[in-house]
């Protein structure tokens, strides 16, 4: 008999304890920028240099961040289960903690691509994507054919190419674990609806979430402590 399949859907809350903030947080990097100017496709077309500088700062911040206990606990699930991580986060902390199957819904901070690629026209081909690590990207940094590199990030106003693949993964889950997401950003917020009716769902978040089903267990805690509770729960239930 094969291992049971756990699908983990994560959001900003799983990286918050590593010092990675989001635009909902006050203070820090996001306070100095208008989200619409640095995180939308319209903002990119208006001021490419500003957007590049913003993501250069985020990349530098990520270089100094470390995976926290929640990232490591999720990675450790692979010792006993077949695990897929679907994340809304653009950081690489899941991978650095040891998770081997991570699907990024909103792109990856350490990667760039030509601004005319990865769209409907080229079928979202990944052939032009380049890993730049934590380095800076400037105006004039181009692909071999002279096209400006842009962050490999799904901006507001753009499609989420991996959402279909994510839905297919959730459909195959034996248990769905949701960690650190408000379930308010679509289309990712609707992914839990793809879980089969008999599949248990656990949500780890200190705040209320707009999900009300009898099969949902809401662990009201931050990601690190919530993962401890979750692991104890499935151990007790011999899942």
C-alpha positions in Angstrom: 0.0 0.0 0.0 1.4 3.4 -1.0 1.9 6.4 1.2 -1.0 8.7 1.8 -1.0 11.9 -0.1 -0.8 15.2 1.8 -1.2 18.4 -0.2 0.0 21.6 1.6 -1.3 25.0 0.5 0.8 27.8 2.0 0.6 31.6 2.1 2.4 34.5 3.6 1.8 33.4 7.2 4.2 30.4 6.8 7.1 32.8 6.0 6.1 35.6 8.4 8.1 34.1 11.2 11.1 34.1 9.0 10.8 37.9 8.6 9.2 37.9 5.2 6.4 40.5 5.2 3.6 41.1 2.8 1.9 44.2 1.5 -0.8 43.8 4.3 1.9 44.4 6.9 2.6 47.9 8.2 6.2 49.0 8.3 9.2 47.7 6.5 9.8 47.4 2.7 6.2 47.5 1.6 5.4 50.7 3.4 7.6 52.7 1.0 5.9 51.6 -2.1 2.5 51.8 -3.7 1.5 48.2 -4.4 -0.2 49.1 -7.6 3.0 50.7 -8.9 5.3 47.7 -8.1 3.1 44.7 -8.2 0.9 45.2 -11.3 1.5 44.7 -15.0 0.4 48.3 -15.5 3.0 49.5 -13.0 5.7 47.5 -14.9 4.8 49.2 -18.1 4.8 52.6 -16.4 8.1 52.4 -14.6 10.2 49.3 -15.2 13.2 50.7 -13.2 11.0 51.2 -10.1 9.7 47.6 -10.3 13.1 46.1 -10.8 14.5 48.1 -7.8 11.6 46.9 -5.6 12.2 43.2 -6.4 16.0 43.7 -6.0 15.3 44.8 -2.5 13.0 41.8 -1.9 15.7 39.5 -3.2 18.3 41.0 -0.9 15.8 40.5 2.0 15.3 36.9 1.1 19.0 36.2 1.0 19.2 36.9 4.8 16.0 35.1 5.7 16.0 31.5 6.9 13.4 28.8 6.8 11.5 28.5 10.1 10.2 25.5 12.1 7.0 25.4 10.0 8.9 25.1 6.7 11.0 22.3 8.2 8.0 20.5 9.7 6.3 20.6 6.2 9.4 19.2 4.6 9.7 16.4 7.2 6.2 15.2 6.3 7.9 13.6 3.3 9.4 11.0 5.6 6.0 9.4 6.1 3.8 10.8 3.3 3.6 11.6 -0.3 3.7 15.4 -0.2 3.0 18.2 -2.6 3.4 21.8 -1.5 1.4 24.5 -3.4 2.5 27.9 -2.3 1.4 31.5 -3.0 4.8 32.6 -1.7 7.5 33.7 -4.1 10.3 33.0 -1.7 12.4 29.8 -1.8 12.1 28.9 1.9 10.2 25.6 1.3 12.9 24.4 -1.0 15.7 25.5 1.4 13.9 23.6 4.2 14.0 20.4 2.1 10.6 20.1 0.4 11.1 18.4 -2.9 7.8 19.1 -4.8 6.9 22.7 -4.6 4.5 24.4 -7.1 4.7 28.2 -7.0 1.4 29.8 -8.0 2.6 33.4 -8.0 6.1 33.0 -9.4 9.6 32.9 -7.9 11.6 35.8 -6.6 15.0 34.4 -7.5 14.1 34.1 -11.2 13.5 36.4 -14.1 12.3 36.1 -17.7 12.1 38.1 -20.9 9.2 40.5 -20.6 7.7 39.2 -23.8 7.6 35.5 -22.7 5.6 33.2 -20.5 2.2 34.3 -21.7 -0.8 33.0 -23.6 1.0 33.6 -26.9 4.0 31.2 -26.1 1.9 28.8 -24.1 3.6 29.8 -20.8 6.8 28.2 -21.9 9.5 28.2 -19.2 12.4 28.1 -21.7 13.3 31.8 -21.2 13.3 31.7 -17.4 16.7 32.4 -15.7 17.7 31.8 -12.1 19.5 34.9 -10.8 19.7 33.9 -7.2 19.8 36.9 -5.0 21.5 39.2 -7.5 20.2 42.6 -8.8 18.5 43.0 -12.2 18.7 46.4 -13.9 17.3 48.2 -16.9 19.4 46.9 -19.9 19.8 43.4 -18.5 18.3 41.4 -21.4 17.9 38.0 -22.9 20.2 37.0 -25.8 17.7 38.5 -28.3 17.7 41.8 -26.5 14.5 41.7 -24.6 14.4 43.3 -21.1 14.3 40.8 -18.2 11.4 41.2 -15.7 10.7 39.5 -12.4 9.3 36.0 -12.8 6.3 37.1 -10.7 2.6 36.9 -11.4 1.7 40.6 -11.3 -1.8 41.8 -10.5 -3.7 41.8 -13.8 -1.9 38.7 -15.1 -3.0 35.1 -15.4 -2.0 32.5 -12.8 -0.7 29.8 -15.2 -0.2 27.1 -12.5 -3.7 27.2 -11.1 -5.0 24.3 -13.2 -2.1 22.1 -12.2 -2.7 23.1 -8.6 -6.4 22.1 -8.8 -5.4 18.7 -10.2 -3.0 18.1 -7.3 -5.6 19.0 -4.7 -8.1 16.6 -6.4 -5.7 13.8 -5.6 -5.1 14.6 -1.9 -5.9 12.3 1.0 -5.6 15.2 3.3 -5.3 19.0 2.6 -3.3 21.2 5.0 -3.6 25.0 4.6 -1.0 27.1 6.4 -0.8 30.8 6.7 -3.2 32.0 4.1 -6.3 34.2 4.6 -8.1 32.4 1.8 -9.0 35.8 0.3 -6.8 36.0 -2.7 -8.3 34.3 -5.7 -7.9 32.1 -7.6 -5.8 30.4 -4.9 -8.4 30.8 -2.2 -10.8 28.5 -4.1 -8.4 25.6 -4.4 -9.7 23.8 -1.3 -13.0 23.3 -3.1 -11.3 20.8 -5.4 -10.6 18.4 -2.5 -12.8 15.3 -2.6 -15.8 15.4 -0.2 -14.3 12.8 2.1 -10.9 14.5 2.4 -10.2 16.2 5.8 -9.0 19.8 5.7 -6.8 21.4 8.3 -6.3 25.2 8.4 -3.5 26.8 10.4 -4.1 30.5 10.8 -4.5 32.7 13.9 -7.3 34.7 12.3 -10.7 33.8 11.1 -10.9 32.4 7.6 -13.9 32.4 5.2 -14.2 28.6 5.1 -17.1 26.9 6.8 -17.4 23.1 6.3 -17.8 20.3 8.8 -14.7 18.6 7.5 -12.5 21.6 8.2 -10.4 21.8 11.4 -9.2 25.3 12.2 -6.0 25.4 14.3 -5.9 29.1 15.4 -2.2 29.6 15.8 0.9 30.9 14.0 2.5 28.5 11.5 5.3 27.1 13.7 3.1 26.3 16.7 0.2 25.3 14.5 2.3 22.7 12.8 3.1 21.1 16.1 -0.6 20.8 16.9 -1.3 19.4 13.4 1.4 16.8 13.7 0.2 15.7 17.1 -3.4 15.5 15.8 -2.6 13.3 12.8 -0.4 11.2 15.0 -3.2 10.6 17.5 -5.6 9.8 14.6 -3.0 7.5 13.1 -3.4 9.1 9.7 
